[in-house]
Amino acid sequence: MRRVEERRSAHPASGRATPIALVLAAWLFASVATFHTTPLAARDAHVHHGISMIPPPAMKIDGAPPVPQALADDIEPYGEFYPTRFVAWHPTEQDMLVLRRGANSAQLFLLTDPKEKPIQLTRGREPVRDAIFEAKRGSYILFARDRGGDEATQIYRLDPRTLEEKQITPNGELHAIGPWNSARDKLIITASPLDRTTVNGARREQSSLTVYAMNPLQPEARFRLASLQGAGWSVLKWLDRENRLILSETQNDGRSIAWSLDLATGQRRKIDDGLAFDDEQAGDRFVHRRTVDDDYVKLARTDLRTGEREWITRKFPHDVDTWSVSKSNGRLAVLLNVNGLAQLKLFAEDLTQLAVPTLPPGLITSVAWHRNGRDLALAIESADSPGEVFSIDVDTQQVLRWTQHASVADVDRPFAEASPIAWKSFDGMTITGLVHKPPRSLPRPPAAKFPVIINVHGGPVAQSRPGFRGRMNFWINERGVAMIYPNIRGSSGFGKKFRDADNGFKRESAVRDIGALLDWISTQPDLDASRVAIMGGSYGGYVALAAGITYGDRISAVYSSVGISHFVNFLENTETYRRDLRRSEYGDERDTATRRYLELISPLTHADKLRTPLLVSHGKNDPRVNYSEAEQIVKKVRATGTPVWYLLAEDEGHGFAKRDNQDYQFATATLFFDRYLLMKQNGASR
């Protein structure tokens, strides 16, 4: 470990992250009924003469005009960002695996020292989803990747010396990497069947999970340990010496039950219920989240043998975001959700609190202990940084910065920080959100008000938090738009009662929260209530469509990305392994009264009332919200004569992961808002 010690002494604690004029947005794309495609010769002519942007090869366009190349050129600097996500520590060295954007998508990189440049390990058009080192010596790497966003994840073995890749799981199922055994020569691989692999792609009546043991060097010799019926199963721990598994089963109401499965007899014994888990176990104890009487999700530690529980964060009136447990000395790192920010708490094994050094400002998104129990990796993003990786030496309080991104010279304005806002909804419930307003240096008439774009998160159990806004900084800085990110009822981070306040027959209450937000906007002296657009992805796409129908006289433009347009169709067409868990949120469409209600509140039912210009985008391989959700709303709204722009990416799924698709989508959305929100007909930049 001499190299590690030299590294610690060579680098002083890092300060604030260098501001980054770069941008990221998780962007989603859409499906189409009748496609417009540009002949190759015409595309070449467009490029040669600088007339319009070339659509990516897999992008199908219906109703949207060509994007002027001048507009694409103006936007381009706001797409030059390279967010970094921590993935794994090396088991013996102080090296890291991280994910960051390669040429066109997220790829795997190796960090060997804070002073050294990242070493790219994987390449290709398809993004890498996750990775781990071989557990003994880090002699190889396992990583997960799907194709075209279909989420049929396969596991690959990578030789870090030759960069040779080998797929070690068979196609046709969704695979996930589980825990290692005690000897660290085999690990758990789980497999879930997919509807698309049945005859004619028919949906399955029940989900299942098969648990395999595998030596990744001999994948053909994998053997089955267990078959579990139903959805929501995951393997927390493999106690191979005792021939049992510790399992988590997520229930339809969102709770989880911990089970001990005897592999010899097949008998299951309940350990505890009402829990939420992570793969963070050491010895005979596991750490888990549990909702307690004060409505917040707290962290506890339970003994697997006796069931005895110790509370870790009960005294803190905040939800637990995530945590990491050191398997060498039992130390814990916990992130608390404090008004949308992540507050780091460190604990010794006896649960006494440890000191936390001063960290760069921003939102901490992940934490992970090195096997030495001393170094803690964490990722931080902020308004001006898309995501950087740091480490803390908990013993010396030294902070090291492992990644560094330079600012983009072509963006000379700072990125707007988020400011909290709050308003009362129709029933008196307080709803909160964040607003990013254009910089004061932006030229505008003294009496001018900012147009507004409301951006609704998906989930619906998610939360808009103060972080990096990506390409949307272009709208703020260059178009003078105020961006509002509401946390309507159903969002996480505000307690269980708030999170459940939109469930079942209360779904429309979340849409009414948007109506109350429109009222609030009308009271703000610097916001233009006559120029408001709304957008959202997935569930947020539903909210955008529903708000456009309900409050169409107050909304200028609607953008739905991979959005739900009809709840019954959505539930019937989502992958079987997800369906029951989605029913717990939205309602069971097999129940007559519930089905009637879901049909009543679905935007497709009222599509003839949507007279606001509409942009829809989707990925054709989306396993969560089938792209038929986009096609049906496009067809029905267009029949009324309402302007509809429609994008379908044939190589994407539930969100756009490839940069060329993201670039074209954002440029199209900018042209759309220029025309229908800002009333700029040619789409050229100011």
C-alpha positions in Angstrom: 0.0 0.0 0.0 3.0 2.3 -0.3 1.6 3.8 -3.5 -1.6 4.6 -1.7 0.2 6.4 1.2 2.4 8.4 -1.2 -0.8 9.5 -3.0 -2.4 10.7 0.2 0.6 12.9 1.1 1.0 14.3 -2.4 -2.4 15.9 -2.7 -3.9 18.5 -0.4 -7.5 18.5 0.3 -9.4 19.7 -2.7 -11.4 22.9 -2.9 -14.4 23.8 -4.8 -14.9 22.2 -8.2 -13.9 24.3 -11.1 -17.0 25.8 -12.7 -18.0 24.0 -15.8 -19.8 25.5 -18.7 -21.1 22.2 -19.8 -24.5 20.6 -19.8 -26.6 17.4 -19.4 -30.2 16.5 -19.6 -31.6 13.0 -19.5 -33.6 13.3 -22.7 -36.2 11.0 -24.0 -37.6 10.4 -27.5 -40.8 9.5 -29.3 -42.7 7.2 -31.5 -44.4 7.8 -34.8 -47.4 7.0 -37.0 -46.2 8.4 -40.4 -42.5 9.1 -40.7 -40.6 11.7 -42.6 -37.1 10.6 -43.6 -34.6 12.7 -45.5 -32.9 11.1 -48.6 -29.2 10.7 -48.2 -28.4 13.0 -51.1 -30.6 15.7 -49.6 -28.9 15.3 -46.2 -25.5 15.7 -47.8 -26.7 18.9 -49.6 -28.0 20.3 -46.3 -24.7 19.7 -44.6 -22.7 21.1 -47.5 -24.7 24.3 -47.6 -25.1 24.6 -43.9 -28.9 24.6 -44.1 -30.0 22.1 -41.6 -28.8 19.6 -39.0 -28.6 16.0 -40.1 -30.9 13.7 -38.1 -29.2 10.7 -36.6 -29.6 7.5 -38.6 -32.1 6.0 -36.2 -34.2 9.1 -35.7 -37.6 9.2 -37.4 -39.3 12.6 -37.7 -43.0 13.2 -38.2 -44.3 16.7 -38.4 -41.3 18.5 -37.0 -39.5 20.9 -39.4 -35.7 20.6 -40.1 -33.4 22.0 -37.5 -31.4 25.0 -38.8 -27.7 24.3 -38.6 -27.1 27.7 -37.1 -29.3 26.8 -34.2 -27.5 23.5 -33.7 -24.2 25.4 -33.8 -25.4 27.8 -31.1 -26.5 24.9 -28.8 -23.4 22.8 -29.3 -21.3 24.3 -26.5 -24.0 23.5 -24.0 -23.7 19.8 -25.0 -20.0 19.6 -24.3 -20.1 18.1 -20.8 -18.7 14.9 -19.5 -20.4 13.9 -16.2 -18.6 11.2 -14.2 -20.3 8.6 -12.0 -18.4 6.5 -9.5 -18.9 2.8 -10.1 -16.4 0.7 -8.0 -13.1 0.6 -6.1 -10.4 -1.8 -7.0 -10.2 -4.6 -4.3 -6.5 -4.1 -3.6 -5.3 -0.9 -5.2 -6.6 2.6 -4.8 -8.0 2.7 -8.3 -11.5 3.5 -9.4 -13.9 2.5 -12.1 -16.1 5.3 -13.3 -18.7 5.9 -16.0 -18.4 9.0 -18.2 -19.4 9.9 -21.7 -17.2 8.5 -24.5 -17.6 9.5 -28.1 -21.4 9.1 -28.0 -22.5 7.3 -24.8 -21.5 6.4 -21.2 -18.5 4.2 -21.2 -16.2 2.6 -18.6 -13.0 4.4 -17.5 -10.3 3.6 -15.1 -8.8 6.2 -12.7 -5.4 5.2 -11.3 -4.5 8.5 -9.6 -6.1 11.9 -9.0 -3.3 13.4 -11.2 -3.7 11.0 -14.1 -6.1 11.2 -17.1 -8.9 8.6 -17.1 -8.1 5.4 -19.2 -11.0 4.4 -21.4 -11.8 0.7 -21.1 -14.9 0.2 -23.2 -16.1 1.7 -26.5 -19.1 1.4 -28.8 -22.4 3.0 -29.4 -24.3 1.3 -26.6 -23.8 2.7 -23.0 -22.4 0.7 -20.1 -24.9 0.6 -17.2 -22.8 -0.7 -14.3 -19.6 -2.6 -13.4 -17.6 -4.3 -10.7 -14.0 -5.6 -10.3 -13.2 -9.3 -9.8 -13.4 -9.5 -6.0 -10.0 -11.0 -5.1 -7.3 -9.1 -7.1 -9.3 -7.1 -9.7 -7.9 -9.3 -12.5 -11.0 -8.7 -14.6 -14.1 -6.5 -14.7 -17.7 -7.4 -15.1 -20.0 -4.9 -16.7 -23.6 -4.6 -17.8 -24.9 -3.4 -21.1 -28.1 -3.6 -23.1 -28.9 -2.9 -26.7 -30.8 0.1 -28.0 -32.2 0.9 -24.6 -34.2 -2.4 -24.4 -33.0 -3.0 -20.7 -32.4 -6.7 -21.6 -29.1 -6.3 -19.8 -26.3 -8.7 -20.5 -23.2 -9.2 -18.4 -19.7 -9.0 -20.0 -16.3 -9.9 -18.8 -13.5 -7.4 -19.6 -9.8 -8.0 -19.5 -8.4 -4.6 -18.4 -5.0 -5.4 -20.0 -6.1 -6.4 -23.5 -9.6 -4.7 -23.3 -11.1 -7.9 -24.8 -14.8 -8.3 -24.0 -16.7 -11.5 -23.7 -20.5 -11.8 -23.1 -21.1 -14.3 -20.3 -24.9 -14.4 -20.1 -27.3 -15.6 -22.8 -29.5 -13.3 -24.8 -33.2 -13.0 -24.2 -33.4 -12.3 -20.5 -32.7 -9.4 -18.2 -29.6 -10.1 -16.1 -28.2 -8.5 -12.9 -25.0 -8.9 -11.0 -25.3 -10.1 -7.4 -23.0 -10.7 -4.4 -19.9 -12.9 -4.3 -19.5 -16.0 -2.3 -17.2 -16.2 0.7 -14.3 -17.5 -1.4 -14.9 -14.7 -3.9 -14.5 -17.1 -6.9 -18.2 -17.3 -7.8 -21.0 -14.8 -7.7 -24.8 -14.5 -8.1 -26.2 -13.7 -11.5 -30.0 -13.3 -11.7 -32.1 -13.6 -14.8 -35.7 -12.4 -15.5 -37.6 -13.5 -18.6 -38.9 -10.8 -20.9 -42.3 -10.5 -22.7 -40.5 -9.9 -26.0 -39.0 -13.4 -25.9 -42.4 -15.2 -25.8 -44.2 -16.4 -28.9 -45.3 -13.3 -30.8 -44.1 -11.2 -27.9 -47.2 -12.0 -25.8 -47.1 -10.8 -22.3 -46.4 -13.3 -19.5 -49.0 -13.8 -16.8 -46.4 -13.8 -14.0 -42.9 -12.6 -13.5 -40.1 -14.7 -12.1 -36.5 -14.6 -11.2 -33.9 -17.4 -11.6 -30.8 -17.2 -9.3 -27.6 -18.7 -10.7 -24.2 -19.2 -9.3 -21.4 -18.5 -11.8 -17.6 -18.5 -12.0 -17.2 -15.7 -14.6 -14.1 -17.4 -16.0 -16.3 -20.5 -16.7 -19.8 -19.0 -17.5 -21.0 -22.1 -19.3 -20.8 -24.0 -16.0 -23.3 -21.8 -14.2 -25.8 -23.6 -12.1 -29.2 -22.8 -10.7 -29.6 -22.1 -7.0 -33.3 -21.0 -6.9 -36.3 -20.0 -8.9 -38.6 -17.3 -7.4 -42.1 -16.6 -8.6 -43.4 -13.0 -8.7 -41.9 -9.6 -9.1 -39.7 -7.6 -6.9 -37.0 -10.2 -5.9 -33.4 -9.4 -5.4 -30.5 -11.3 -3.7 -28.9 -9.4 -0.8 -26.3 -11.9 0.4 -25.1 -15.4 -0.5 -24.2 -17.4 2.6 -22.7 -20.3 0.7 -21.1 -21.9 3.8 -24.6 -22.2 5.2 -26.2 -23.0 1.9 -28.7 -20.1 2.0 -29.6 -16.8 0.4 -30.8 -13.6 2.0 -33.5 -12.2 -0.2 -35.5 -9.0 -0.5 -39.1 -9.1 -1.9 -40.6 -5.8 -2.8 -44.4 -5.8 -2.1 -47.1 -4.0 -4.2 -47.4 -1.4 -1.5 -43.7 -0.5 -1.8 -42.6 -2.2 1.3 -40.0 -5.0 1.2 -39.7 -8.2 3.1 -36.4 -9.9 4.0 -36.3 -13.6 3.7 -33.7 -16.3 4.5 -33.9 -19.1 1.9 -32.5 -22.5 2.7 -31.2 -23.8 -0.6 -31.3 -27.4 0.4 -34.9 -27.5 1.5 -36.4 -24.5 -0.4 -37.9 -23.3 2.8 -38.1 -19.5 3.3 -38.1 -17.8 6.7 -39.2 -14.2 7.1 -36.6 -12.0 8.8 -38.4 -8.7 8.8 -40.8 -6.7 6.7 -41.5 -3.0 5.9 -37.9 -2.5 4.8 -35.9 -1.1 1.9 -32.6 -2.7 1.1 -29.2 -2.2 -0.5 -26.5 -4.8 -1.0 -24.7 -3.5 2.1 -24.2 -6.4 4.5 -21.2 -7.3 6.7 -21.1 -10.4 8.8 -24.5 -11.4 10.2 -25.9 -8.0 10.2 -27.5 -6.0 7.3 -28.3 -2.3 7.1 -31.7 -1.3 5.7 -34.2 1.6 5.4 -37.5 1.5 7.2 -40.3 4.0 7.4 -41.0 4.9 11.1 -43.8 6.7 13.0 -42.6 10.2 12.1 -43.2 9.5 8.3 -39.6 9.5 7.3 -37.4 6.7 6.0 -34.7 5.9 8.5 -31.7 3.6 8.6 -31.4 0.6 10.9 -29.1 -2.4 11.4 -30.7 -5.8 12.0 -29.0 -9.0 13.1 -29.8 -11.8 10.7 -29.9 -14.5 13.4 -31.6 -12.8 16.3 -33.7 -10.1 14.5 -32.4 -7.5 17.0 -32.5 -4.0 15.5 -30.4 -0.9 16.1 -31.5 2.5 14.8 -28.9 4.6 13.0 -30.6 7.8 11.9 -33.8 7.8 13.9 -33.0 11.2 15.5 -32.7 12.9 12.1 -36.0 14.2 10.7 -35.0 13.4 7.1 -35.3 10.6 4.6 -32.2 8.4 3.9 -31.1 8.7 0.3 -28.4 6.0 0.2 -25.6 4.5 2.3 -22.5 2.4 2.2 -21.1 -0.1 4.8 -17.4 -1.0 5.1 -17.1 -4.7 5.1 -13.7 -4.5 6.8 -14.5 -2.4 9.8 -18.3 -1.7 9.8 -18.1 2.0 9.2 -21.1 3.6 7.7 -21.5 6.5 5.3 -25.1 7.8 5.0 -26.7 10.5 2.8 -29.7 12.3 4.3 -32.1 14.2 2.1 -32.2 17.6 3.7 -34.4 20.0 1.7 -33.3 18.3 -1.5 -29.6 18.5 -0.7 -27.6 15.4 0.5 -26.0 15.7 3.9 -23.2 13.2 4.6 -23.1 11.5 8.0 -20.3 9.1 9.0 -20.5 6.5 11.7 -18.1 4.0 13.4 -19.2 0.4 13.8 -20.5 1.2 17.3 -22.6 4.0 15.7 -20.7 6.9 17.2 -20.5 9.7 14.7 -17.3 10.5 12.9 -16.1 13.8 11.6 -16.9 14.9 8.1 -14.4 17.2 6.3 -15.5 20.3 4.4 -16.6 19.2 0.9 -17.1 21.2 -2.3 -20.6 22.6 -2.5 -23.1 20.6 -4.5 -25.4 17.6 -4.4 -23.7 14.4 -3.3 -25.1 11.6 -5.4 -23.3 8.5 -4.2 -20.9 7.1 -1.6 -18.8 3.9 -1.5 -16.1 2.6 0.9 -12.9 1.2 -0.3 -12.1 -2.3 1.1 -9.5 -0.6 3.4 -12.4 1.0 5.4 -10.6 4.3 5.3 -11.2 5.8 1.9 -14.7 6.9 0.9 -15.5 7.7 -2.7 -18.3 10.2 -3.5 -19.7 11.9 -6.5 -20.8 15.6 -6.4 -22.7 17.6 -9.0 -23.7 21.3 -8.9 -25.3 23.9 -11.1 -21.9 24.4 -12.9 -20.6 20.8 -12.7 -22.2 17.8 -14.3 -20.6 15.4 -11.8 -17.1 14.9 -10.3 -15.6 12.2 -8.3 -13.8 12.8 -5.0 -12.5 10.6 -2.1 -12.2 11.2 1.6 -9.5 9.8 3.8 -11.7 9.5 6.9 -8.7 9.1 9.2 -6.8 12.2 8.1 -9.8 14.2 6.8 -8.0 14.7 3.5 -10.2 15.3 0.4 -8.9 14.3 -3.1 -10.5 15.3 -6.4 -10.2 12.6 -9.0 -11.8 14.2 -12.0 -11.5 17.6 -13.5 -13.4 19.1 -16.5 -12.4 22.4 -18.1 -15.0 25.1 -18.8 -16.2 25.6 -22.3 -14.8 28.8 -23.8 -17.9 29.4 -25.9 -20.2 29.7 -22.9 -19.3 32.9 -21.1 -22.4 33.2 -18.7 -22.6 31.4 -15.4 -25.2 28.7 -15.0 -28.1 29.7 -12.8 -28.3 28.3 -9.3 -31.6 26.9 -8.1 -33.8 28.9 -5.7 -36.5 27.2 -3.6 -40.1 28.1 -4.2 -43.4 27.1 -2.5 -47.1 27.5 -3.1 -50.4 26.3 -1.7 -52.4 23.8 -3.7 -56.2 23.4 -4.0 -56.5 21.5 -0.7 -54.1 23.6 1.3 -51.2 21.2 0.9 -47.8 23.0 0.5 -46.0 22.1 -2.7 -42.4 23.1 -3.3 -40.0 23.2 -6.2 -37.0 24.9 -7.7 -36.6 27.8 -10.1 -33.6 28.8 -12.3 -33.9 32.3 -13.5 -31.8 33.8 -16.3 -28.7 35.8 -15.3 -29.2 39.5 -14.6 -26.6 40.2 -17.3 -29.0 38.9 -20.0 -30.1 41.9 -22.1 -33.9 42.5 -21.9 -36.2 45.5 -21.6 -36.6 46.7 -18.0 -40.3 45.8 -17.9 -39.9 42.4 -19.6 -40.9 39.2 -17.8 -39.3 35.8 -18.2 -41.3 33.2 -20.1 -41.5 29.9 -18.1 -41.0 26.2 -18.8 -42.3 23.9 -16.1 -40.3 20.6 -16.1 -42.1 17.8 -14.2 -40.0 14.8 -13.1 -41.0 11.2 -13.6 -41.2 8.4 -11.1 -43.6 9.5 -9.8 -41.6 8.7 -6.7 -38.6 10.9 -7.6 -37.5 14.4 -6.7 -36.2 17.4 -8.5 -33.1 18.5 -6.6 -30.5 21.3 -7.1 -28.0 19.9 -9.5 -26.7 20.2 -13.0 -29.4 21.1 -15.6 -27.4 20.2 -18.7 -28.5 21.5 -22.1 -31.4 23.3 -20.5 -28.9 26.0 -19.4 -29.2 27.1 -23.1 -32.8 28.0 -22.6 -32.0 29.8 -19.4 -28.9 31.7 -20.7 -29.6 32.2 -24.4 -33.4 32.3 -24.5 -34.1 34.1 -21.2 -36.5 31.4 -19.9 -37.1 30.7 -16.3 -37.1 26.9 -15.6 -39.3 25.6 -12.8 -38.9 22.1 -11.4 -41.9 21.3 -9.2 -42.1 18.5 -6.7 -45.8 17.8 -6.9 -47.5 15.4 -4.5 -46.1 11.9 -4.9 -42.5 13.0 -4.9 -40.0 11.5 -2.6 -38.0 13.3 0.0 -40.9 14.8 1.9 -42.2 11.8 3.9 -44.4 8.9 3.3 -47.7 10.7 3.5 -46.7 13.2 0.8 -45.3 10.4 -1.3 -48.6 8.5 -1.2 -50.8 11.5 -1.6 -51.3 10.8 -5.4 -51.8 7.0 -5.2 -54.8 5.3 -6.8 -57.9 7.5 -7.1 -56.0 10.6 -6.0 -54.0 10.8 -9.2 -55.6 14.0 -10.5 -54.6 15.8 -7.4 -51.0 15.9 -8.7 -52.2 17.6 -11.9 -54.1 20.2 -9.8 -50.8 21.0 -8.1 -49.7 22.3 -11.5 -52.9 24.4 -11.7 -51.9 26.0 -8.4 -48.4 26.5 -9.7 -49.9 28.5 -12.6 -51.7 30.6 -10.1 -48.4 31.2 -8.3 -46.7 32.2 -11.5 -49.3 34.8 -12.2 -48.4 36.5 -8.9 -44.7 36.8 -9.6 -43.6 40.2 -10.9 -40.7 38.8 -13.1 -42.5 35.8 -14.6 -44.8 36.0 -17.7 -48.0 34.0 -17.0 -49.0 34.5 -20.6 -46.0 32.5 -21.9 -45.8 29.2 -20.0 -44.9 25.8 -21.4 -44.9 22.4 -19.6 -42.7 19.4 -20.3 -42.0 16.1 -18.5 -40.6 12.6 -19.0 -42.4 9.3 -18.3 -44.9 10.0 -15.5 -43.9 13.7 -15.9 -45.0 13.3 -19.6 -48.5 12.2 -18.3 -48.6 15.3 -16.1 -47.6 17.6 -19.0 -50.3 16.1 -21.2 -53.0 16.3 -18.5 -52.1 19.8 -17.6 -52.2 20.8 -21.2 -55.7 19.5 -21.5 -57.0 20.9 -18.1 -55.3 24.3 -18.3 -54.9 24.7 -22.0 -55.9 28.3 -22.0 -52.9 29.0 -19.7 -50.3 26.9 -21.3 -48.6 27.8 -24.6 -46.8 24.5 -25.5 -46.6 20.9 -24.2 -43.7 18.5 -24.5 -44.2 14.8 -23.5 -41.2 12.6 -23.5 -41.6 8.8 -23.1 -44.9 9.8 -21.4 -47.9 7.8 -20.4 -51.0 8.8 -22.4 -53.4 6.0 -21.4 -52.9 4.3 -18.0 -54.7 1.0 -18.9 -52.8 0.6 -22.1 -49.6 1.5 -20.3 -50.2 -1.2 -17.6 -51.1 -3.8 -20.1 -48.1 -3.2 -22.3 -45.3 -2.6 -19.7 -42.9 -5.5 -19.2 -44.4 -8.2 -16.9 -41.6 -7.9 -14.4 -42.7 -4.3 -13.7 -46.4 -4.6 -13.9 -47.5 -5.5 -10.4 -45.2 -2.8 -8.8 -46.8 -0.2 -11.2 -50.2 -1.3 -10.2 -49.5 -0.5 -6.6 -48.8 3.1 -7.7 -51.4 3.7 -10.3 -54.1 1.1 -9.5 -55.0 -2.4 -10.8 -56.6 -2.1 -14.2 -58.2 -5.6 -13.8 -60.5 -4.1 -11.2 -63.6 -2.6 -12.9 -63.9 0.6 -10.9 -60.2 1.2 -11.1 -60.1 0.6 -14.8 -63.0 3.1 -15.3 -61.1 5.7 -13.3 -57.8 5.2 -15.1 -59.6 5.5 -18.5 -61.3 8.7 -17.3 -58.1 10.5 -16.2 -56.0 9.4 -19.2 -55.0 12.2 -21.6 -55.9 10.0 -24.6 -59.5 10.0 -23.4 -59.6 13.8 -23.7 -57.1 14.3 -26.5 -59.7 16.2 -28.6 -59.5 18.9 -25.9 -55.7 19.4 -26.3 -55.5 22.5 -28.6 -52.0 23.5 -27.4 -49.1 22.7 -29.8 -47.6 19.4 -28.8 -44.1 17.8 -29.1 -43.8 14.1 -28.4 -40.7 11.9 -28.3 -40.0 8.3 -27.5 -37.6 5.4 -27.8 -38.9 2.5 -29.8 -37.4 -0.1 -27.5 -38.8 1.3 -24.3 -39.7 -1.6 -22.0 -41.4 0.5 -19.4 -43.7 2.9 -21.3 -44.3 1.2 -24.7 -43.9 3.5 -27.6 -47.5 2.9 -28.5 -48.3 5.5 -25.8 -46.7 8.1 -28.1 -48.3 6.9 -31.3 -51.8 7.0 -30.0 -51.7 10.5 -28.5 -50.0 11.9 -31.6 -52.6 10.4 -33.9 -55.6 11.5 -31.9 -54.4 15.1 -31.2 -53.2 15.6 -34.8 -56.7 14.7 -36.0 -58.1 17.8 -34.3 -55.8 20.0 -36.3 -53.5 20.9 -33.4 -49.8 21.2 -34.4 -47.9 18.0 -33.4 -44.2 17.4 -33.7 -43.1 13.8 -33.2 -39.7 12.1 -32.9 -38.9 8.4 -32.6 -35.5 7.0 -31.9 -35.3 3.4 -33.0 -32.1 2.7 -31.0 -33.3 4.1 -27.7 -35.5 3.0 -24.8 -36.9 4.8 -21.8 -34.7 7.9 -22.2 -32.1 8.9 -24.7 -28.6 7.6 -23.9 -26.7 8.5 -27.1 -25.4 12.0 -27.7 -26.4 12.3 -31.3 -30.0 11.5 -30.4 -29.9 13.8 -27.4 -28.5 16.7 -29.5 -31.1 16.4 -32.2 -33.9 16.0 -29.7 -32.9 19.1 -27.8 -32.4 21.2 -30.9 -35.9 20.1 -32.0 -37.3 21.0 -28.6 -35.6 24.4 -28.8 -37.1 25.1 -32.2 -40.5 24.0 -30.8 -40.4 26.4 -27.9 -38.9 29.2 -30.0 -42.0 28.9 -32.2 -44.8 28.3 -29.8 -43.5 29.8 -26.5 -41.2 32.6 -27.6 -42.9 33.3 -30.9 -39.7 33.1 -33.0 -40.6 31.6 -36.3 -37.2 30.8 -37.9 -35.6 29.0 -34.9 -32.4 31.0 -35.2 -30.6 32.0 -32.1 -30.7 35.6 -30.8 
